[in-house]
Amino acid sequence: MNAKPDGSARGADSLALWGLVSAALGLVAVAVAFWLIVPAVVLGLVAVILGVIAHRRAARGTRARDIATVAVCLGAVAMLFTPVLLVQTSGAEQYGRDCALNPGQDEYCP
């Protein structure tokens, strides 16, 4: 009685795949262009939203539901890893600047 039409299953599969593609692009944006915050966060957010919608539409135990779960997780990683990477690179730049200005402060400065 509560069977979903075939179009809804195909729609969930399509949304899940688009969510996965968006998450992958978000991770590429984090890795390649980490100084551009907006693309990684927006693509990660789109992946999470599409993944949640696809997860709700997909039937239990289907491939679309698994792909949607992966899209949500990778989208969250893309969103959350962006500030972590920015803080890490900022600290590395500060350390390099301190080494250049005062090389005797640390034994690891060249």
MISEZA-546702 format. One record per residue: residue in one letter; x, y, z of N, C-alpha, C in turn. Coordinates in pm, whole numbers, plus 50000, padded with zeros to 5 digits. Layout:
! MISEZA-546702
AXYZXYZXYZ;...
This chain:
! MISEZA-546702
M500804988150000500005000050000500855012650000;N501975012050069502835023750076503995022949978;A503845015349874504915013949776505095027049701;K506335030749684506635043149614506705040449465;P506305050149384506385048149241507835047449194;D508005041749075509335039749020510055052948997;G509325063348965509925076448942510585082049066;S510015079349182510595084249307511905077149337;A511975064249305513205056849328514305061949235;R513955064549110514945070049017515365084049059;G514415091749110514725105149158515665104949277;A515435095649368516315094349484517715090149441;D517795081149344519095076749295519825088249227;S519095096249150519695107749082520155118249183;L519325121049283519715130749386520935125949463;A520985113049491522125107549564523405108949483;L523335106149354524515107449269524955122049258;W524005131249242524355145449236524955150149368;G524435144949478525015148249608526435143149621;L526685131149570528035125549574528995133549486;V528535137649369529355145849280529665159349346;S528655165249409528865178049476529855176649592;A529745165749666530685163349776532105161549725;A532245154149615533575152149558534165165349510;L533355173449445533835186549400534185195549520;G533415194449628533735202049749535065197949808;L535355184949809536635180249860537785184349770;V537545184349639538575189149546538835204049569;A537765211549593537915225949619538705228249747;V538505219949847539265221249972540735218249947;A541005207849871542395203549850543155212649755;V542495217149649543195224549545543165239649571;A542015244749607541865259249626541365262049767;F542185258349866541745259550006541555273950050;W542155283449980541995297550017540645302949973;L539955295949885538595299749845537605292349935;I537075299150031536215292850131534845289650074;V534285298649997532895297549952532625284949868;P533445281649767533115269749687533075256849769;A534035254949856534055242649935532865241750029;V532545252750094531435252650189530095251150116;V529935258350005528675257649930528485243649870;L529525238149808529405224749751529175214349859;G529815215849974529585206650085528165207650138;L527645219850148526285221850194525265215950095;V525515218149966524635212449863524655197149872;A525835191449893525935176849905525155171750026;V525245178750137524505174550256523005175450232;I522545186350175521115188150150520585177650053;L521285175849940520855165749843520915151749902;G521945149149982522055136050045520925133150142;V520555143150220519455141250316518135138950243;I517895146850138516655145150061516625131449996;A517735127349935517785114149870517665102949972;H518235104850089518145094650194516705092650239;R515975103650249514575102650290513705096250182;R514005098950055513195093849946513495079149913;A514705074749938515105061249900514515050949996;A514265039249941513755028250023514905022550105;R514555015850213515585010050300516364999350225;G517654999450249518514989150192518834990850044;T518555002249988518835004349847520195011049828;R520675010249706521955016349671521895031549685;A520775037549650520625052049658520765056749802;R520265049149896520355053050037521815052750085;D522555042850039523975042150077524775053550015;I524505056549888525195067549822524835080749888;A523585082249928523155094549995523875096150129;T524075085350200524795085950327526245090250305;V526875084750201528245088650169528295103350129;A527315108050052527285122050010527155131250131;V526325127650227526165135750347527475136350425;C528125124950441529375124550518530485132450450;L530655130550320531715137650248531415152650239;G530145156150226529775170250226530095176850358;A529825169750467530155175150599531665176550616;V532405166950564533875167750571534375179950493;A533805182250375534225193750295533935206750368;M532785207650433532455219950506533325221850630;L533545211150704534265212250831535775212650814;F536285206950706537725206550688538285219850637;T537445228050576537895240950524538485249850633;P537795252450745538415260950848539635254450913;V539645241250923540795234350981542035236650895;L541865235350765542975237450673543435252050674;L542495261350684542875275450689543645278850815;V543255273250928543975275651054545375269551046;Q545485257750987546775251050975547725258950886;T547235263650773548105271350683548465284950741;S547555290850816547855303450881548965301650985;G548885290751061549945287851160551275285051093;A551255278050980552485275150908553115287750852;E552285296850801552805309650751553405317850864;Q552765317850978553295325251093554625319351139;Y554705306051141555945299451182557065302851084;G556775302550954557775306050854558225320550866;R557285329450893557605343650910558505345551032;D558165338551143558985339651264560395334051242;C560495323251165561805317651135562635327051049;A561975333750955562705343050868563185355350945;L562385360151038562755372151112563715369451228;N563595357951290564415354651405564795339751399;P565795336251318566105322051299566695315251422;G567205322551516567795316551633566795312151738;Q565545315151720564525311951821564185297151827;D564425290051717564015276051711565125268151643;E565415256451695566495248351637566125242751501;Y564845242651468564405237251339564345247951229;C564575260451264564635270951163565955269751087;P565935271150955567185269750878568135281150903;
